Amino acid sequence: MNPLQRKGRLRKLAWSMLNLCPLGRSRRNANAPTALDPSWGLEAPARIGVILQWGIGDAVLAIPLLSALRKRYPSASIELIGKPWLSDLFKATGWCDRAHHLVPPWTNYSAKYRIWKPEWRRFARQFRNVRRERFDWLIGIRHDPREVLQIRLMNASSKIGYGGGDAVGLDLDLGVPPHRKDNTHVSRDAAYAGAVLTNQSPEGTPFIKASQEASNRILLQFKELGYRGGLIAAVSHSAGHPIRRWDPARFEAVLNTLPSQVGFLVLIAEPGDSIPYNPPSHIPSIHWQSSLSELRAMFSLVDLVLAADSGMMHVASACGCRVVAIFGPQRPIWFGPYSEEDRTILVEPMPCRPCFDACIYSEPICMKGVTSDAVSDAVNDSLRQLGKSKAETFSGHA
């Protein structure tokens, strides 16, 4: 049994266990929505809770829903429930009026269900705090029985989520979206939920803007470090799970092939981390560590980003950067960058993909097999297709 089949069986078992103790009858949306059906009984909300408990990339994928909710219900309080960095990621977007911390231990990469660990006690305290809140709508957009169980146990007038048509206890079960059979990008789940709940057609892919003031400030910083024009490239070598990380020496090899039109390099690292490779000495560069809101402003100036499959890749793509992404365990058709002009580099065929980061080999052959030559070719081809840099255009209008 491959990892995808095993995960499907476990999910089916979890749904069955969840529904052994029903908490009411769900109303199922069986067809693609064309209107907010009054028979569902969902009144216009004043307070909307949205559960976003996983990684940065997963939060970015929810943007189509968040932007649709804000457009349709401008006076509602949109409150995100999940990781502590959510308010910073969506700062000044209008999509997050308040954030509630609720971090399930199963979002870790290991030791997910050791209930004697401190993480579980912390989760219980956080859950009690969130359960004291009263939402008009409480929304989940993952096809995950653990998320549906949390929704069922929380305090909301209308509980909404993806139960696959099988989950009782939801006021609106979004069912199985029509696009799911087409094996398409996960961001469409958020767009579909937004269409159901707003009677609008939201953007199908995430897009996020930065303030001109913040971009101006960062552009000045680049100029002080030697930027004199040309394209700006950024590199993010890290990824949330070690299996998704590419060899730093190969990043260095790729950077040494950059053409002369690259006028500045941004080397992105997690706070407190060092850069495990040396940038080319002839290109001015900066070691970038910042808040997520500052990261958005920086990406507003960057023309091309080289990254592994990671949260940084998703933020860069949502900020309008051209992306070259290195993929290993996961499928780009589900979680890749959003523009048709972006490039994904991966080894094919790879029968064990997707393994959901549970590698069956002694080392991830899907990442080891990606060569620096293949990535260099993709990076340089993408750079040749770019015209005037975003920073030059931006400074011309500043």
Secondary structure as GFF3:
##gff-version 3
##sequence-region A 1 398
A	DSSP	alpha_helix	3	18	.	.	.	ID=ss1
A	DSSP	three_ten_helix	38	40	.	.	.	ID=ss2
A	DSSP	beta_strand	47	52	.	.	.	ID=ss3
A	DSSP	alpha_helix	56	61	.	.	.	ID=ss4
A	DSSP	alpha_helix	63	72	.	.	.	ID=ss5
A	DSSP	beta_strand	77	82	.	.	.	ID=ss6
A	DSSP	alpha_helix	86	89	.	.	.	ID=ss7
A	DSSP	beta_strand	98	101	.	.	.	ID=ss8
A	DSSP	three_ten_helix	105	107	.	.	.	ID=ss9
A	DSSP	alpha_helix	118	131	.	.	.	ID=ss10
A	DSSP	beta_strand	135	140	.	.	.	ID=ss11
A	DSSP	alpha_helix	145	153	.	.	.	ID=ss12
A	DSSP	beta_strand	156	161	.	.	.	ID=ss13
A	DSSP	beta_strand	172	173	.	.	.	ID=ss14
A	DSSP	three_ten_helix	178	182	.	.	.	ID=ss15
A	DSSP	alpha_helix	187	198	.	.	.	ID=ss16
A	DSSP	alpha_helix	212	224	.	.	.	ID=ss17
A	DSSP	beta_strand	231	236	.	.	.	ID=ss18
A	DSSP	three_ten_helix	242	244	.	.	.	ID=ss19
A	DSSP	alpha_helix	248	255	.	.	.	ID=ss20
A	DSSP	beta_strand	262	268	.	.	.	ID=ss21
A	DSSP	beta_strand	285	288	.	.	.	ID=ss22
A	DSSP	alpha_helix	292	299	.	.	.	ID=ss23
A	DSSP	beta_strand	304	308	.	.	.	ID=ss24
A	DSSP	alpha_helix	311	318	.	.	.	ID=ss25
A	DSSP	beta_strand	322	326	.	.	.	ID=ss26
A	DSSP	alpha_helix	332	335	.	.	.	ID=ss27
A	DSSP	beta_strand	343	345	.	.	.	ID=ss28
A	DSSP	alpha_helix	365	368	.	.	.	ID=ss29
A	DSSP	alpha_helix	372	385	.	.	.	ID=ss30
A	DSSP	alpha_helix	390	397	.	.	.	ID=ss31
###
